[in-house]
Every structure is written in C-alpha cells, then in structure tokens.
Amino acid sequence: MKIGLTGTFASGKSLTSQILQKQGFEYYSLSEEVRDECEKRGLPPERKNLFNIANELRENYGPQVLAERVVKKIEMEKPKNAVIDGIRSPEEVWELEKMKKFTLISIDAPIETRYERTMKRKRASEENQTFEEFKKSEQKEWESNNQNIKGTISLSKIKIINDSTKEELESKINKIIKTLKA
C-alpha cells in the first residue's frame, strides 16, 4: 500500500507521516528531494529556498520531477507499505498513481489553527511571522504556477480535517488504514 499526503501548510502532514511510520510504513518525501538539492547547492533549507528550488526543478525537468525521483526510490527499495509526503501538484499525483495501490489523502485544518501550530514549532523562518504574513505566504503557494495545492487536494480520495488532538488524528488514520486494507 502506498499513501500520498497533500494538504495545507501546518495541517498535520508530518504528524500523519510519523503515525504511519509507527505502523511500518517506509517514509518518502518530495520535499526531502528539494532539501537534498539545497544541500548540494550549499543553501540553508529555509522555506523561501525550498520554494524557489522546487519551482526551478519543476520548470527545468517538468512538474512531475520530484515524484519521478521518489517513484524510482520506491521501485528500487520495494517497501511493503510507503507513505509519500510533500505532494504539491496534480502532475506529481498522476506520476505517483502509476504505482499500484496508491491512495492520495489530503489533510487540512482551519487557518487559525495552522497559524498557531507554526508559532508553537518555533522555526526560524516562521518565528516572527504575523497572521497576515502567514496568509499571504500561503496564498503565494496556492497561486504558484509550479505548485497547485488546491488542485492537488481536489484529487485526493480521502480528506482529513485535523482540527483536534494528535490522538484524534491517529484514530482517523487507523480507520482509514483498516478501510484501505479491506
């Protein structure tokens, strides 16, 4: 089984990945491919750099390039179950759907909840961001030519609203896994 994750910023995608990893899923990340590229270029993996490099890769090699890299890894490693995080475009979804037993799940939460989460995690690039700046930053990602999170979310077969506790999210995920296994 291969589960892809997409969704809004700070909605709980990383937490969902962690929950699935505890259940034996191997972790793959399209964003990790971009972080690796940042490292190769000697750039800090800040949100702005990640955004720009991801867009550059997509412009140079096609909008599906990050998904292609991850699919190659999965085909080589052949995990029984995989969770793929950081999916931001329909083209990435279509590339991943070429794998058997792939399901896209989207995760969202109210914007106020997501803003609060970013303030609690204390990442340097987010630390002093106002709520208005957070909304503008998100809008930029939604409107990017190379990222289409809104369109990607619309392709998801399963949608999770993560507006409660970690335990509630874990319960929702466990129900979904049981359904997918059936």
N, C-alpha and C positions, 0 to 999 in steps of 0.2 A: 504494500500500500504506500502510495506517495501522496502527501498532503502539502499543498502550496498555501502560503499565507500572504494575504494582502490586507491593506486597510489604512486607516488614517494614522497620522503621527501620534505616538504615545497612547495607542489604543490597547496595547497588550499583546502585540505580535511576538515580542521576545519572550514574554512570560508564557505564552502558549507554546512556543518552541521548547522552552525548558520543561514544561509539563509533558510534552510528547517525548522528549529525550529520556525522561524518567521512566517512560513506558517502553523504552527500547528503540525509539526512532533515531536514526542517524541524522545529524544536522547538516544542512547545506544552506548557504546564503548567497543570494545575488549581490547583496551589499558587501559581503566579505570579498567578493571578486574585485569590487571597487576599492576597498581598503587595501588589498594587496597591490593594486595599481598605484595608489597613493604612496605606499611604502617604497615601491620601485622608483618612484619619482622624487623621493625624499620630502614629501609633503605631509604635514600633520593631517590625521584623519578627521578634520573638522567638517561639520555639516556642509559648509559652503564648498570646500574642496571636493567632498564626496559627490555633491550635486553636479558640480562642473565637470568632473572627470567622467561620471556616469553618462552625462549628456554627450560628452566628446566621444566616448566609446560607441555610443549608440549612433551618433552621426557618422562615424568613420566605418563601422562594421555592421550597421543595421540595428534596429530596435530590439531584436531578439538576442543580441550577442551575449549578454550575461547569462541568459537561460541556456544558451548553447553550451557555454563553459560548464555550467552546473550539470547539465544532462550528460556531458562526456564523463565527468567525475562519477556520477551515479552509475553509468553504464560500465565503467571500469571496476568500481568497488562493489557493485551488486548488493546493496543492503536489502534486507528483507522489508524493512519499513524506513521511509525517509520523510523528513519534514524540510520544506524548502521555503525560506523566509526572504523577504525583500522584493517581492514581485510588484512591479510598478507600471507595467504596460500590457495591453491586450496581446501584443506580439510575443511577449515573454510567456504569457499564459498559453498561447497557441503552440509555442515551441515545447513547453512542458507537457501539454496534452498529448503529444506524440508518444509519451511513455504510457505503458499500461497501468491501470489502476491509479490514475491521477485525479485528485479532487481539489478544487480551489475553495478555500474558506476565507471569507473576509471578516475583519474584526473592526469594530467601531465603538466609540463611546462619545458622550456629549463633549463638546469642545471645552467647556469649563473644567470638566474632569481631567481631560487630557492636558490642559494647561497646568493644572495643579500637579499632575504627575511629573511634568517636566521640571517644575520648580523643586520638587522633592528629590529628584535624582541628582541635582547639582552638577550637571555637566558644564564645563567652562563656556561652551558656545551658547548655552541656553540660560545661564545663571541670571543675567540681568535683563532678560527679555520681558517686555511688558506684554499684557494680554493682547493689545492691539498689534504689536510686532509679531506675536505668535500667529495671530490670524492672517496677517499679511504674508508671513513666511509660508504658511500652509496654502494660501491662495496661489502663491507663486508656483508651488509644486503641482497644484491641481491644474494650472493653466500652461505648464511647460509643454513645449512641442514634443519633447522626448519622454516625458512621463505623463501617463494618463491614469492616475489613480482612480478617478471617478469611473472611467470606462472599465478599468480592471476589476473594480469592486462589482460592477454590474454583471461581470461574467462568473462570479462566484456561485457555486451550487448551494453553499451553506453560508449563512450570515450570523455572526455572533455579536450581540451588544454586550460589551464588557463595562457595565456601569455599577458593579457591586464589588464583592470581595474576591480575593485570589481563590478561595475555596469554591465560591460560586462559579467562577470561570472554569476551574478544574472539573467541577461537576458537569458543566455544559460540554466540555471537551470529551469527558468519559462517555457521555451519552452518544455523542457524535461517532466516536470510535466504535462503540458497540454496534451502532446502526450500519456503519460502513463495512464492518466485518461480516455482518449478517448476509 
